[in-house]
């Protein structure tokens, strides 16, 4: 076994022996499971960087707890600074409520299948090309065109619109032979 393999194995054993306790500790500090996981991950990343020295410490796990504690404290400082900055800044003006047309359109969009809704939003709200949408969704361009066509038709139906107005037809009877006089 090489020195690197021994080093990796020793770190793995250290991680297995300490990670659950450290995660509980971090959770106790933050009250947020995701934040606790982030802090623990960062602490082990720092431990790995110092792994040649860390096993020689009196209590390597205490060093990890100190790192988690400092990372947590830094997090709280950042939150306090953000809150202070937000409190000092002038409040943003209230947003106008959505128009009735927007509410009706959003309600109609919700009736569409997700793929159609996604394609329509990318195309008409973000001005993405069919090729861009195909690349983003991982489907052929023909599929995107189909989604857009079907989505527009379903949206027109949901909005009680005629998707393709028919040409205006004359109510006058056609003259014999089918020819019309055009003046």
C-alpha positions as a printed NumPy array, in Angstrom:
array([[  0.   ,   0.   ,   0.   ],
       [  1.359,   3.43 ,  -0.933],
       [  1.563,   6.428,   1.36 ],
       [ -1.258,   8.097,  -0.534],
       [ -3.515,   5.052,  -0.14 ],
       [ -2.723,   4.888,   3.58 ],
       [ -3.475,   8.593,   3.893],
       [ -6.81 ,   8.188,   2.088],
       [ -7.753,   5.137,   4.168],
       [ -6.903,   6.931,   7.416],
       [ -8.981,   9.944,   6.402],
       [-11.899,   7.716,   5.377],
       [-11.81 ,   5.984,   8.767],
       [-11.669,   9.361,  10.531],
       [-14.633,  10.556,   8.48 ],
       [-16.712,   7.44 ,   9.206],
       [-15.963,   7.704,  12.933],
       [-16.751,  11.424,  13.293],
       [-19.148,  12.582,  10.565],
       [-22.463,  11.744,  12.279],
       [-21.474,  13.461,  15.522],
       [-20.171,  16.491,  13.646],
       [-23.368,  16.733,  11.612],
       [-25.477,  16.643,  14.804],
       [-23.273,  19.359,  16.273],
       [-23.601,  21.541,  13.176],
       [-27.353,  21.033,  13.139],
       [-27.492,  22.119,  16.763],
       [-25.636,  25.312,  15.871],
       [-27.651,  26.212,  12.783],
       [-31.054,  24.586,  13.194],
       [-30.976,  24.006,   9.435],
       [-30.15 ,  20.52 ,   8.096],
       [-28.957,  21.769,   4.697],
       [-26.773,  24.456,   6.245],
       [-25.386,  21.913,   8.706],
       [-24.444,  19.601,   5.845],
       [-22.724,  22.482,   4.031],
       [-20.731,  23.4  ,   7.138],
       [-19.671,  19.797,   7.743],
       [-18.672,  19.353,   4.111],
       [-16.538,  22.482,   4.27 ],
       [-14.97 ,  21.364,   7.56 ],
       [-13.964,  17.994,   6.095],
       [-12.603,  19.695,   2.979],
       [-10.383,  21.79 ,   5.246],
       [ -9.456,  18.723,   7.286],
       [ -8.367,  16.928,   4.119],
       [ -6.117,  19.881,   3.201],
       [ -4.427,  19.585,   6.624],
       [ -4.588,  15.822,   6.885],
       [ -0.798,  15.372,   7.159],
       [ -0.782,  17.424,  10.389],
       [ -4.283,  16.776,  11.75 ],
       [ -3.781,  13.189,  12.997],
       [ -0.975,  14.528,  15.213],
       [ -3.329,  16.925,  17.042],
       [ -4.432,  15.988,  20.568],
       [ -8.08 ,  15.846,  19.447],
       [ -8.614,  16.102,  15.644],
       [-12.395,  15.935,  16.122],
       [-12.25 ,  18.994,  18.395],
       [-10.424,  20.798,  15.597],
       [-13.299,  19.891,  13.247],
       [-15.842,  21.228,  15.745],
       [-13.862,  24.455,  15.986],
       [-13.937,  24.809,  12.188],
       [-17.701,  24.161,  12.109],
       [-18.199,  26.654,  14.929],
       [-16.216,  29.343,  13.102],
       [-17.995,  28.669,   9.808],
       [-21.328,  28.903,  11.605],
       [-20.31 ,  32.154,  13.283],
       [-19.252,  33.559,   9.909],
       [-22.644,  32.571,   8.51 ],
       [-24.456,  34.417,  11.31 ],
       [-22.26 ,  37.487,  10.763],
       [-23.091,  37.498,   7.071],
       [-26.791,  37.223,   7.884],
       [-26.559,  40.114,  10.376],
       [-24.747,  42.285,   7.833],
       [-27.382,  41.49 ,   5.196],
       [-30.191,  42.274,   7.609],
       [-28.561,  45.537,   8.669],
       [-28.014,  46.494,   5.045],
       [-31.613,  45.611,   4.184],
       [-32.934,  47.569,   7.161],
       [-30.889,  50.645,   6.197],
       [-31.944,  50.558,   2.554],
       [-35.102,  52.264,   1.448],
       [-37.922,  49.784,   0.978],
       [-38.698,  48.799,  -2.548],
       [-41.934,  50.201,  -3.898],
       [-44.74 ,  47.672,  -3.85 ],
       [-45.171,  45.758,  -7.066],
       [-48.287,  46.411,  -9.035],
       [-50.743,  43.537,  -8.972],
       [-50.872,  41.472, -12.135],
       [-53.324,  42.612, -14.761],
       [-56.515,  40.657, -15.317],
       [-55.089,  39.464, -18.651],
       [-51.997,  38.109, -16.903],
       [-54.091,  36.243, -14.357],
       [-56.249,  34.734, -17.109],
       [-53.175,  33.769, -19.163],
       [-51.417,  32.134, -16.187],
       [-54.57 ,  30.221, -15.312],
       [-54.819,  28.992, -18.918],
       [-51.11 ,  28.062, -18.997],
       [-51.644,  25.87 , -15.927],
       [-54.061,  23.727, -17.914],
       [-51.367,  22.758, -20.432],
       [-49.12 ,  19.724, -20.157],
       [-45.798,  20.6  , -18.549],
       [-43.765,  20.056, -21.738],
       [-46.   ,  22.426, -23.728],
       [-45.988,  25.025, -20.959],
       [-42.198,  24.807, -20.65 ],
       [-41.678,  25.168, -24.416],
       [-44.091,  28.119, -24.67 ],
       [-42.465,  29.907, -21.747],
       [-38.976,  29.445, -23.19 ],
       [-40.072,  30.568, -26.657],
       [-42.35 ,  33.492, -25.871],
       [-41.173,  34.714, -22.492],
       [-37.427,  34.23 , -22.957],
       [-37.264,  34.534, -26.778],
       [-35.402,  31.228, -27.119],
       [-35.104,  29.653, -30.56 ],
       [-36.497,  26.223, -31.34 ],
       [-32.903,  24.929, -31.548],
       [-32.102,  26.395, -28.119],
       [-35.214,  24.843, -26.589],
       [-34.384,  21.476, -28.143],
       [-30.86 ,  21.621, -26.733],
       [-32.087,  22.659, -23.284],
       [-34.81 ,  20.026, -23.067],
       [-32.851,  17.275, -24.805],
       [-35.455,  16.531, -27.474],
       [-35.42 ,  16.865, -31.273],
       [-36.432,  20.198, -32.825],
       [-39.487,  18.529, -34.373],
       [-40.716,  17.629, -30.91 ],
       [-40.279,  21.239, -29.768],
       [-42.217,  22.469, -32.809],
       [-44.979,  19.988, -31.99 ],
       [-45.083,  21.119, -28.349],
       [-45.275,  24.763, -29.43 ],
       [-48.021,  24.095, -31.965],
       [-50.093,  21.951, -29.641],
       [-49.449,  24.295, -26.734],
       [-50.631,  27.333, -28.717],
       [-53.754,  25.473, -29.845],
       [-54.569,  24.297, -26.316],
       [-53.888,  27.765, -24.958],
       [-56.234,  29.31 , -27.535],
       [-58.916,  26.815, -26.538],
       [-58.377,  27.504, -22.83 ],
       [-58.647,  31.237, -23.5  ],
       [-61.752,  30.727, -25.653],
       [-59.979,  32.124, -28.69 ],
       [-60.339,  30.834, -32.207],
       [-56.835,  29.489, -32.923],
       [-57.103,  30.035, -36.699],
       [-59.858,  32.366, -37.803],
       [-61.611,  31.112, -40.891],
       [-61.702,  33.344, -43.966],
       [-64.781,  35.531, -44.308],
       [-67.237,  33.937, -46.714],
       [-69.852,  35.69 , -48.705],
       [-73.447,  34.824, -47.914],
       [-74.529,  35.608, -51.508],
       [-75.214,  32.616, -53.692],
       [-72.625,  31.953, -56.371],
       [-73.678,  32.743, -59.936],
       [-74.206,  29.791, -62.278],
       [-70.938,  28.297, -63.446],
       [-69.12 ,  29.383, -60.283],
       [-67.837,  32.684, -61.745],
       [-68.276,  35.922, -59.831],
       [-68.309,  39.432, -61.114],
       [-65.575,  41.477, -59.57 ],
       [-65.882,  45.247, -59.986]])
